[in-house]
Amino acid sequence: MFSTDPVVRVQDASIFQENSTILEDINFEIDKGEFVYLVGRTGSGKSSLLKTLYADLSLRLGAISVAGFDIRGIQSHKVPLLRRKLGIIFQDFQLFNDRTVAENLIFVMKATGWRDNTRMKARVNEVLMNVGLGSIEKKMPYQLSGGEQQRVVIARALLNEPMILIADEPTGNLDPEVSHGIMKIFQQINKSGTAVLMATHSYGLIKKFPARVLKCEDKKVLDSKKEQFELISEQY
């Protein structure tokens, strides 16, 4: 049955790094198919929040559900099942430089339970086409530009048809023109029904591609859906 539950629900959550409180009393939801930016100064808790959502950082206080999984106390064997429902995109690509593009993608597919070689090959071609990269599956990552590598990373995140893409500074290492191309891909993915939560320092992108904003500030998470706040950029 089709569920209308939010893909992310955060209730009275606090996030800690060891004994330091990074964020406290967080409450927000992200609906299916919603596009949300996450902003805040360096050290404000953006990455800690994202890591908590994909269960890389333990949740000790409050409740968070992501793609139907309760994050607090999630058992280690369930974390891979959670991550199959998510697409996680990092700033630094994290591609294997000793493997072709196709081998990078197939590695992830095998790790998440794919077995049929014909289906895997077809899915690799499909996701590469979705991000505007045809016929590069035999190239090595170092033969690609930064923008092309980031498109491969997005393709990798789409392999398992995630409910939400969680992107941590995906345009941070790219020039503005390439960044705009990457943003257009995110928008296409979002229009197809996948939610997107994207951390960014580039308020120029937010002006050009406006959407709801969550802002980490003074250990709180402010939500543009509930309150007005000023966006002061660290980077344009």
N, C-alpha and C positions, 0 to 999 in steps of 0.2 A: 504494500500500500504506500502511496506517495505521502511523504512526511513534510509538514510545513515547519518543523522545528528549525531553529537557527542552526547554522553549521558550526558556529562558535557561541558559547554562552559562558560568561565570566560573572560569578556572583561572590561579592565580598572577599575577593582574593587578595592575598599579599604575597609578594615574591621576595625571596631572600637569596643572598649569596653568602654562604656560610652563616655568620651571625649578623650580617648587615641587612637592614631592610632596604630594598631597592625600590619597590612600589607597594602601596598599601590601599586597602579598601577600593579595589578596582571592580567596576560593574559595567559591562557592555555586552552587546550581542552583535553578531554578524549574520545576516540572513543569506540564504542560498542566492547565488547570483549577484551579490552586492560587491561593489568595489570600494575599498577603504584604504586610505593612506595612514601610516604610522610615522609621526615626526617627533622631534625632540633633540636637544643638544647631545653631543657625545657624552656618554656616561649617565644619561637620564633613565635608562632601563629598557630601551627599545629591544635590543638583542635578547636581554633576559626574558622579556615578555614572550618574544617569538620562541625562544628555546623551551619555555614552559609549555607553550601550546603544542609543540611537537615532542614533548616528554623527554627533552634532553636535560632539563633542569627540574628537580622535584618540586611539586606543589605541597607546601606544608600547612597552608591556612586558606580556607575558603573553598569554593567549588568551581571547576572549569570542565565543561564538556566540549569536545571537538569531534565533529563527524560521528557523533553517537557514542564516543568513548569518554568515560570519566577519567580525567587526568590525575586527580589526587589518588595516590596509592595504586596507580596502574601497574599491573604485573609486567615484569620484563618481557615475558613471552608474547604479551599483547602489543608491545610497542611497534614491532614490524607491521602488525595488522593495522594499527592506527596510521602509520606512515604510508601505507598503500592507499589510504583515502586522501592523503595530502600530496601536494607537489611542493617541494622545498627548493628554493633557488637562492644561492649564495652569491656574494659579490665576486669571490675569487675563483669561480667556475668549478674547481675541484673535478676536472676531467683527467683521465689517465693519459699521459702523453705518449706512452708506449703502445697504445691501442688505437685502432681506427675509430672514427665517429660511430660506426655501426657497432663495433665491439664494445664501446663505452655504454651504448644504450642496451645492448643485449645482456651485458653484465648485470645491469640493474633489473632487467626483466627476469633473468634466472634467479636473482636473489629474492624476488618478490613472487615467485611461484609459477612463472611461465615455463612451459615445457615443449610446446609444439614449434619446431624451427620455422615452418612455413608461416604460421601466424605471427611469430616474432618478427620475421623479415618484413611481412606486410605492414605490421604496426610501426616498425622503424621508418619505413618509407612514408607512411601516413603522417606521423608526427613531424618529420622533417619538412614535408610539404606544408603542413599547418603553420610552420614558422618561416616559410619562404626560402627553404633550403632544399632544392632538388639536387640529386646526383652528387652529393658530397660524402656519402656514407663510407667511401673507401679512403678518404683523406685522414691524415693525422691532425689532432688538435693544433699543433704548432704551425701547421700550414694554413690555418684560418686566421682572419682578423679577430680583434677583440669582440666586435659586434657579432660576428659569425659564431664565435665560441659561446657567447651568451645565448644566442638563439638555439644552439645545441643543448645548452643547459635547460632552457625552457622546454625544448622538445623532450628531454629526459624526464622533466617533471610532469609532463602530460601523459606519459606512457600508460599509467594505470587509471586514466580518466578520473582525476581527483575531484573531490567536492570543493576543495579550496586550494589555491596557490598561496603559499607563504613565501614572500620574497624579501630578503634582507639586503637592501642597497643594491638592487640588480643593475642599476645604471651608474653606480659610483665610480667605476673605472673607465667609463666610456665618454666620448665627446658628445656635445649637445645634439648634433644631427643624428648620430647613431642612437643616442638615448631616445629621441623621438620615435625612431623606427621600432625600438624595443617596446615603447609604451603603446604604440599602435597594435602590436602583437598582443600585449596584455589586454587591451580593450576588446580585440576580436575574441580572445579566449573567454573574457568576461561576458560578452554578448551571447556566447553559446551556452551560458548557464553556470559557469564555474565562478565561485566567489574568489576575490583576490584581496589579500592583505599585504600591502607593500610598504616597507620601511624605506624612507628616503630623506636625504638632506637637501634635495633639489626642489626649492619652492617654485622655481621657474616651471618645472614639470606640473606642479599642482595648479599653477595659474593657467597653463595651456590645456591641461586635462583635468578639470575640476571634479572632485568627488568628496565624499565624507572624509573627515580627518579626525584621527585620534592623536592626542598630543601628550607625551610623557613630560611632566614638569612638576618639580617639587614633590616627588614620590607619588603623584597622582596621575591618573589618565583622564584627560579632558576629552569631551566628545562633541564635535561640532553639531551633531544632531540634537544635543541637549542644551548647549551653551555656546556663546560667542567668545572667541579668544583671538589674540593677535598672532599672526605667523611672522616670526622674525627669522630670516633665513641665515644659515651659515654658508650657503652656497647658492649661486644662481646659475 
